Amino acid sequence: MVEFTEDEAALYDRQIRLWGVDAQRALRSANIFVKRCGPLGAEICKNVVLSGVNSLTLHDPRVVGEEQFATNFLLRSETGKTFAETAVPNLQILNPLVKVTASSEDLSKDTITQYTVVCVTDGSYEEYAQLNDLCREHGVTFLAVNTWGMAGFMFQDAGERFNFIAEKANVHKEKKGTEALPDAKRRKIEDPDGKGETEVEGYEEREARFVTIRQAGEVTKLKFSSPSVLIAQGLLRGVPDIRQYCTEMAERIGAKQVPDDLLQNLEGTVVPICAIVGGIASQEIIKVVSKKDPPIVNSFYYDGLSGAGIIENTRQG
């Protein structure tokens, strides 16, 4: 069991009060790998480091240029170095208790087992599919995250069967006597009679079932409730004309047509969109590592013009 030092207990005090000491212990043991540190990856790295994981490994061999300074707070005034090398010291400042390193090597079957979670940003469908297969084979949680202008996307696979703790529906109060505990949201508490641990009323174990991004299927197999779904599926697959793709697919499956305003705002980097989508991905990493609260199964789509975030349950069966 991971024990906190005095410095860790002081630094993570508010987090422990929010999600419990067991969740913070799980985070303290987690090793996270993030591929690419653009504006989206920077948001995820920042949030993960502040949460108090054991280590963060960053892989991004791209070379920093001045054009990155306006949109990436981890790439400040140095050019000529790789994204990863430049970001690491700026991330380390945020939390000296987390081991932050840059890796020149991409993931492989020889290195994948070092990590608890692998998060890949700004990739293509084929890259995601290959790395998702590798993660699934070795029991590592996988996340894929993208933004395109005002649209965003996240997919995660935490394994075929994933067990977690969640509050029961319509239950808002815990057993009498637990309200004053700083760790009031923990599922288990010490029995005052010294007989071991007892269940906190109102919490239960649940199971989520995930599929890989390949198993999630083609766009025609999904049930759509947002135009951002069509946009993400088309751009991930590198279609040459996203407007034509969205029009044809919407007609084929009987979905709403994608608004012109959204189609006209899919270029460039919109930092607030990166912050929102990166925040969702970071939240999912924390939930999967701590095994607390229901995770997103499997896909999240964001439409920045309407402010709508849509969860598409793409599990099979």
Secondary structure, DSSP 8 states (H G I E B T S, - for coil): -----HHHHHHTHHHHHHH-HHHHHHHHT-EEEEE--SHHHHHHHHHHHHHT-SEEEEE---B--GGGTTT-TTS-S--SSBHHHHHHHHHHHH-TTSEEEE-SS---TTTGGG-SEEEEES--HHHHHHHHHHHHHTT-EEEEEEEETTEEEEEEE--SSEEEEEE-TT-----TT-TT-TTTT-SEEE-TTSS-EEE-TTEEEEEE----TTTT--GGGS--SSHHHHHHHHHHTT-S-HHHHHHHHHHHHT-----HHHHTT-SS--HHHHHHHHHHHHHHHHHHHHTBS----SEEEEETTTTEEEEE-----
